[in-house]
Amino acid sequence: MLVARLALAFSLVASSAMAGGSSSNFSEPQPDPATRSMNRYEAKLWVFDRCLISQSRLMGTTREAVHTPCSCYSTKTVDGMTKVEFENFRQKSYFDDTTRNKALANIDACKLKRPI
């Protein structure tokens, strides 16, 4: 009887831990209202700014040091988006799976550090 209770307790703990680890428990991030009306040039600046912040932190350097690679990254990434991908970015403020794969390739091509 004690073994059965312990087994039940263990299975409940294990299943709740797995449920907590599921990405489906998290809601989508709130979109930045500024992206809804962006043109491609403005999107490049938006991506560039976030690249400067994240890459300078990841690399432990100044924003000036990652200026050229981030310019490369933002230009390649935004220019590489299809109309559908760009519209998705405008609506959600983040890259869809296809664009994310392109962006990761651009991080490598522009000599930046992958955040994941």
Backbone hydrogen bonds, N-H to C=O, Kabsch-Sander energy under -0.5 kcal/mol:
donor,donor_aa,acceptor,acceptor_aa,energy
5,R,1,M,-2.1
6,L,2,L,-2.5
7,A,3,V,-2.5
8,L,4,A,-2.3
9,A,5,R,-2.8
10,F,6,L,-2.8
11,S,7,A,-2.3
12,L,8,L,-2.1
13,V,9,A,-2.3
14,A,10,F,-2.7
15,S,11,S,-2.4
16,S,12,L,-2.1
17,A,13,V,-2.1
18,M,14,A,-2.1
19,A,15,S,-2.1
20,G,16,S,-2.0
21,G,17,A,-1.2
22,S,19,A,-1.0
25,N,22,S,-1.3
26,F,23,S,-1.5
35,T,32,D,-1.8
36,R,32,D,-0.5
36,R,33,P,-0.8
37,S,34,A,-0.6
38,M,35,T,-1.2
43,A,39,N,-2.2
44,K,40,R,-2.3
45,L,41,Y,-1.8
46,W,42,E,-2.2
47,V,43,A,-2.9
48,F,44,K,-2.8
49,D,45,L,-2.5
50,R,46,W,-1.8
51,C,47,V,-2.2
52,L,48,F,-2.5
53,I,49,D,-1.9
54,S,50,R,-2.6
55,Q,51,C,-3.0
56,S,52,L,-1.8
57,R,53,I,-1.5
58,L,54,S,-2.8
59,M,55,Q,-2.6
60,G,56,S,-0.7
61,T,56,S,-2.1
66,V,62,T,-0.7
66,V,63,R,-0.6
67,H,64,E,-1.0
70,C,66,V,-2.4
71,S,67,H,-2.1
72,C,68,T,-2.3
73,Y,69,P,-2.6
74,S,70,C,-2.8
75,T,71,S,-2.1
76,K,72,C,-2.5
77,T,73,Y,-2.6
78,V,74,S,-2.3
79,D,75,T,-2.4
80,G,76,K,-1.4
81,M,78,V,-1.2
86,F,82,T,-2.6
87,E,83,K,-2.3
88,N,84,V,-2.2
89,F,85,E,-2.3
90,R,86,F,-2.5
91,Q,87,E,-2.1
92,K,88,N,-2.7
93,S,89,F,-2.7
100,R,96,D,-2.8
101,N,97,D,-1.9
102,K,98,T,-1.8
103,A,99,T,-3.0
104,L,100,R,-2.4
105,A,101,N,-1.8
106,N,102,K,-2.1
107,I,103,A,-2.2
108,D,104,L,-1.8
109,A,105,A,-2.5
110,C,106,N,-2.3
111,K,108,D,-1.4
112,L,107,I,-2.9
